[in-house]
Amino acid sequence: MTKIRVGIVDDERLFIQGMKMILEQDDELTVSFEAENGLELLEKLAEDEHLADVILLDLAMPLLDGVDTLLKIISLSIPIKVIILTSHYNDSMIVKLLDEGAAGFLAKNEHPDIVIQTIKGVHRKGFFINDHIMQLIRDRRLLAKRKLVDIDLTHREIEILKLICKEYTNKEIADKLRISSRTVEGHRKSILEKIDCKNTAGMVIYAIEHKIYDVSISPFN
């Protein structure tokens, strides 16, 4: 079985060691590297951008913090999913970083089972949105509904976007619609380009805000 490779980036050595012990108790996870700040992480990724499948990235770090590190990873198109670690939920910051390309958020005092669930969810689907973040998206939709711009998505793209929101993988979507996985991936890329989003989480937020997906039927619990 191929394990999910996780990188941990945090300036607290004790936190890294504790998180590593938690993750490696799960048979599906392995910690592939550790870093103590954003600069160290970027140096490691410059040597091998496939060093991990998912990164747990602390927001508050010396030299280069989590915000600037995430923006750098996104700007370089490094194929890695980033989960932000934070001690305190800042609502405006969460929405901004989801827009910029974060795949999920975790409080640093979160229960270990939720940490593992989030990592697996992000690896499988490209995003993981908990109830708190879902409420933020609902609130933002209500506040911004007059400012929303409709994008000309095709019927097939809307169909695929709805299935993405329901947590279907590319293969599952392909099987359901009787098309190839390559075709699904092509539609994914087209949707991202049209709505100017960085990742799957951005697509889900767009779908909720534009009422393409009904948030009253939430898959994120």
N, C-alpha and C positions, 0 to 999 in steps of 0.2 A: 504493500500500500504506500503510495506517495504521500508524504506528510506535507501539511501546510507550513511553509517556512515563514517565521515571524521575526522581524527586527524590533528591538526595543531601544528607544532613544529618550533618555532622561538624564538629568544631571545629578540625580540621587542614586548612588551606587546601591544602597540598601533596597530601594524600590525596584531597581533592575533585577537584583538577585531574588527578591520575593516574587516578582512577576514571572521570572524564568522558572522558578520552582512550580508555580501554579500551572503554567502553560504546558510544561513538559510532563505533567501527570496525565495529560490527555494523549491518547494514542495517536490522534490525528495531527498533533501540533509538534513543531520543533523550533527552538530559537536558533536562527541562523547567524545572527550577529547582534552586537550591542554597541551603542555609541552614547556619549555623554553630552553632546550638543549638536546643533544643526550642521556646523562646519565639518565635524568628524563624519557625520552621516553622508554629506555630499561627497566627501573625499572617498569614502567606501563605495558609493554608488558610481563614482567616476571610473573606478577600477572594474566594477561589475554591477551594471544596472539591474541585473536579474538576481541580486543577492538575496532577495526575500520576495514573498508573494504579498505580504501585508506588513505594514510598519505601524507600531504604536508610537506616536510622536507627542511628546510633552510640549505644552504651549510655552511655559516659562523656563527658559534656559539661557545661560550666558553665551556670548560670542555670536550666536545666531538663533533666534527664538523659533518657536514652532510655526508662527504665522509666515515669516519670511522664508523659512525652510520649505513649507508646503508650496508657496508661490514659486519658488525656484524649481522644485520637483515638477510642478505642472508646466512651467515655461519650457523646461527641457524635454517634456514629453516622455519622462521616465515611466516605463510600464509597471507601476507599483501602486498598490492601494494604501491609502493613508487613513488611519484612525487617530483622531486627535484625543490626547489625554489632557484633562483639566481638573484642577482642584475646585474650581467654582464655575458654574454655568453662567456665562454671559450671553443673554439671548441674542443681542445684535451681532456679537462675534460669531456665534454658532451659525446663524443664517448666512453671514458673509463668507465664512469658510466653506460651508456647503456649496454656495454659489461658486466659490473659487476652485473647488475640486476635492474637498475632503469626502471620504466615503462613509464616515460615521464619527460618533463622539462617545467617549467613556469618561465618567467621573472617576477620579483616582481612588475613591473609596467604594467603588462599585463591587457587588458580590462577584466572586470568581466565576460562578456559573454564567453570569451575564457577560463577563469579559470573553469567555470562551464562545458563547453563543454569538456575540457580536463579530468576533474574528471569523468564525465559520460563515456567518451570514454575508459578510463583506467579501470573503473569498469566493463564495458560490454565486452571489448575485451582483456584486459590485457596489453594494450599499447596505446600510442597516440603519433604520430610523426608529428610535424609541418613542414612547408615548409623549415625552416632554417635547421632543423636536417636532413631532407630528402636530402638537398643539400650536407651536410657533408658526408652522407652515399654514395652518388654518387661520391663525390671527393675521398673518401677513397677507393672505389672500383677501380677507375681508377689508383690510386697510388699503390695499393696492388695486382693488378690482376695477376702479375707473382708469387706471393707468396701464392695464394689461394690453399687450399687443398681440393680436392673433397672427399666427404664422400659418402659411399655406401647407399644411401637412396632407399627404395623400390618405385615402381611405385605408390602405395597407399599413402606412406608417402609424396611423392612429390605432389600428388594430394591434399592431406589435407593441406600441407604447403602453396600451392597457395591459397587455400580458406581462410586460416588464414590471409594471407596478404590482402585479399579482405574484411576483417573485419567480416567474418562469425563466429558466435558462435558455440560451440560444437553441440548444438541441431540443428542449421541450417545446419551444415556440415553433421550431421547424417541423417537428412531428405533428403538432396540433394543426398547423396551417398547411401541412403537406408541401412544404418548400424546403430548400436546402439550408443548412446552417450558414453557408457562405452568403446566401441571399438575405438571411436575417441579419447577419453582421453588416451587410451593405446598407440595409435600412436603418440599423442603429447609427451608423456613421452619418447617414443623411439627416436623421433626426437631430443629432448633436450639432451638426453644422447649421441647420436651419434655425434652431432655437438658441444657438450660441452658448452651449453648456459644455462643461469640462468632462463630466462623467455621468454614470447611471443615476447617482443621487440627484444630480441636476435635472435629469429628464423626469424623474419622479416628482420633484418639486414643481416643475413646469406643468406636468399633467394635473396635479392637484389644484394649483392656482388657476388653471384655465378650465377646470371642471371637466377635464377629459376622463379623470379617474375620480370616483366617488369616495371621499375619505371616510364616509360613514361605514364603509366596509373595509376596515383596516387590517392589512396583513402583517403589521409591524409589532404585534404584541409578543 
